[in-house]
Amino acid sequence: MENSIRSIMEYLCDTLTCDMLTFEKITYSKCRDSAVVRSVVTPFAKRGEAYVQIETFLSDGKALHRNIPAREAAEVLCEYAERLYKQTNVKTPDGDCEIRFSKKEKCDIRNGIRVPETEERGARVARVQKLPASHDRKKRYLLENADGTLPAFLYHLGITDEGGRILDKKRPKYRQINRFLELVDDIYGLLPENGTLVIYDLCCGKSYLTFAVYHYFTQIKGRTVKMHGVDLKPDVIAYCSETAAALGMENLSFSCGDINAYTPPAGEVPHLVLSLHACDIATDIVLTNAVRFGAKVVLSTPCCHHEVFHNIRSEELSFVTRHSMLGQKLSDAVTDALRCLWLEMQNYDVQTMELIDPEETPKNMMIRAIKRAKPRTEEDFLRRKAQYDAACTLIGFVPYLGRNSFEPSGFDRNGFLRDGNQNQNDPDTNGKE
Ligand SMILES: C[S@@+](CC[C@H](N)C(=O)[O-])C[C@H]1O[C@@H](n2cnc3c(N)ncnc32)[C@H](O)[C@@H]1O
C-alpha cells in the first residue's frame, strides 16, 4: 500500500467484505467547517454486502447518518480526509494510521497499518469477527468496557446493581453522563497532548459525572489527571471521597464548600471545568469561577432558571411574560443567551448544544466555552457589552453575571433600573397576570 490518503482509503474500503474486516473505526476530527464537530465511520453488513456508516456530529448536538456500500466508499472517505477534516484516525486489526494537516496545510501521514499477506489473510478471515449486521448494531456508550461490562464505580454510585446491570430508574442518568462524555470527547483535541490534565467539576453533587470523566481520561484515553470536585453538601462529598479512595482512584479529590471560596493550589490552572445541572444562579457561580480560574474549556449544563423569570420587568415583553409558561421559556432563553454573551466578553468562544433527547429532560442545554488564544479587540468587547446592556434595559433587570462583574449604567446593585423605573410594571406580578 502506498503512503497516500487515496491508497489507504482504497485499501480499507475495496478489500472490506462481510468476512474481512479491514478497519474497525475511522474518526475524522478538527473539521474545517465550524458547524461540524466530527465524523465516525464504522463498517457493517447488510444483506450479505459490506457497508460503511458515516455518523457526523454537528456542533448544535445533532447527528447525521449516511450508509454507503463499501465498494463505493473510498472516494467519499478520501474527500473527508483531504478536504473536510484536518485530522483522521484509522483503527484497524492490523495497526492504526493517523493523517494530520498542519496549520500550513502540510499533510503528515503516520501509517502503521500492515497489509496481511494473502495466505495470512485466509487464516485471518477465519478468526476475524464477521461484520456486525446493521440490525444488530445497538448504541455503544463510552462508559461500556470493550467486553460489554460496565466500570465498577457505577455500582458504588448506585447506577448499576451488584451484577453490573443498570438499574431501570438510573437509565436516564446513565444516558445523560454518556452523552456528556461524548461532548468531552469532542473537545479532547483541544486539551494538551501530554502531561497531567487538571479538571474541576463544580457543583459536583453525588459526582456521577466526576467519576465518569475521571474514568474516560484515565481508562479510555490513558491520561494522567488531577481531578477535583467541589460541592456544598458535606455528606455527599464524604461519600465521594471514600468511594474514590476505595476504588484506588489516584489524584481524584473532593472538597466541601462554596465554589466562590474555593482557591486552587498555587499556580494551578484547570484545563477543563465541568458542571452538570447546577441550579439557577449556581450555574452563574460556576461560570464566574471557571473564568476566575482561567479555565481553557468550560462545559456547563444549566439546571432550573428562576432568577430572570422572577425579576423580569418589561412593558415591551409583557405580551409574553403575562403567560407564565411562555414567560418562563423566554426567561430561560434570555438567561442562557446572556450567559453566552458574558462568556464572550470574558474572551471565550461560545456554543450551545443539546445534551440529550429533550423528551428525557427539559434541562438539556450545554454551554461550551473555549478560551481564545488571542484576546478580543476592545471594539469587539464593547459591541458585546452594549448588547448586554441593551438586553438588560429591555428586560428591566441585570442577571447575576452582569451584576457581579460590572454595573450596567442605570441599574442599582440589585440589578433593577434606577430612579424607580422598575415600577413601570407592577413589581408583584412582573407584568404577569
Ligand atoms: C442539582 S445538583 C447537581 C449535582 C450533580 N452535578 C449532578 O448532576 O448530579 C446541584 C448541586 O450544586 C451544589 N451547589 C449549589 N450552589 C453551590 C455553591 N455555591 N458551591 C458549591 N456547590 C453548590 C448543590 O449542593 C448541589 O449538590
The ligand as an SDF file (V2000), in Angstrom:
LIG
                    3D

 27 29  0  0  0  0  0  0  0  0999 V2000
  -28.8270   19.5880   41.1490 C   0  0  0  0  0  0  0  0  0  0  0  0
  -27.3520   19.2800   41.9700 S   0  0  0  0  0  0  0  0  0  0  0  0
  -26.3800   18.5940   40.6580 C   0  0  0  0  0  0  0  0  0  0  0  0
  -25.3160   17.6850   41.1690 C   0  0  0  0  0  0  0  0  0  0  0  0
  -24.5080   16.9420   40.1330 C   0  0  0  0  0  0  0  0  0  0  0  0
  -23.7100   17.8170   39.3060 N   0  0  0  0  0  0  0  0  0  0  0  0
  -25.3750   16.0420   39.3000 C   0  0  0  0  0  0  0  0  0  0  0  0
  -25.6360   16.3520   38.1280 O   0  0  0  0  0  0  0  0  0  0  0  0
  -25.8260   15.0150   39.8070 O   0  0  0  0  0  0  0  0  0  0  0  0
  -26.6620   20.8750   42.2260 C   0  0  0  0  0  0  0  0  0  0  0  0
  -25.5360   20.8960   43.2560 C   0  0  0  0  0  0  0  0  0  0  0  0
  -24.9810   22.2210   43.3120 O   0  0  0  0  0  0  0  0  0  0  0  0
  -24.4770   22.4040   44.6220 C   0  0  0  0  0  0  0  0  0  0  0  0
  -24.2450   23.8590   44.8190 N   0  0  0  0  0  0  0  0  0  0  0  0
  -25.1190   24.8730   44.6490 C   0  0  0  0  0  0  0  0  0  0  0  0
  -24.5150   26.0570   44.8870 N   0  0  0  0  0  0  0  0  0  0  0  0
  -23.2300   25.7990   45.1990 C   0  0  0  0  0  0  0  0  0  0  0  0
  -22.1130   26.6080   45.5680 C   0  0  0  0  0  0  0  0  0  0  0  0
  -22.2020   27.9380   45.6280 N   0  0  0  0  0  0  0  0  0  0  0  0
  -20.9340   25.9990   45.8220 N   0  0  0  0  0  0  0  0  0  0  0  0
  -20.8300   24.6590   45.7720 C   0  0  0  0  0  0  0  0  0  0  0  0
  -21.8460   23.8400   45.4270 N   0  0  0  0  0  0  0  0  0  0  0  0
  -23.0470   24.3850   45.1640 C   0  0  0  0  0  0  0  0  0  0  0  0
  -25.5760   21.7970   45.4860 C   0  0  0  0  0  0  0  0  0  0  0  0
  -25.0940   21.4630   46.7710 O   0  0  0  0  0  0  0  0  0  0  0  0
  -25.9920   20.5720   44.6530 C   0  0  0  0  0  0  0  0  0  0  0  0
  -25.3370   19.3960   45.0840 O   0  0  0  0  0  0  0  0  0  0  0  0
  1  2  1  0
  2  3  1  0
  2 10  1  0
  3  4  1  0
  4  5  1  0
  5  6  1  0
  5  7  1  0
  7  8  2  0
  7  9  1  0
 10 11  1  0
 11 12  1  0
 11 26  1  0
 12 13  1  0
 13 14  1  0
 13 24  1  0
 14 15  1  0
 14 23  1  0
 15 16  2  0
 16 17  1  0
 17 18  1  0
 17 23  2  0
 18 19  1  0
 18 20  2  0
 20 21  1  0
 21 22  2  0
 22 23  1  0
 24 25  1  0
 24 26  1  0
 26 27  1  0
M  CHG  2   2   1   9  -1
M  END
$$$$
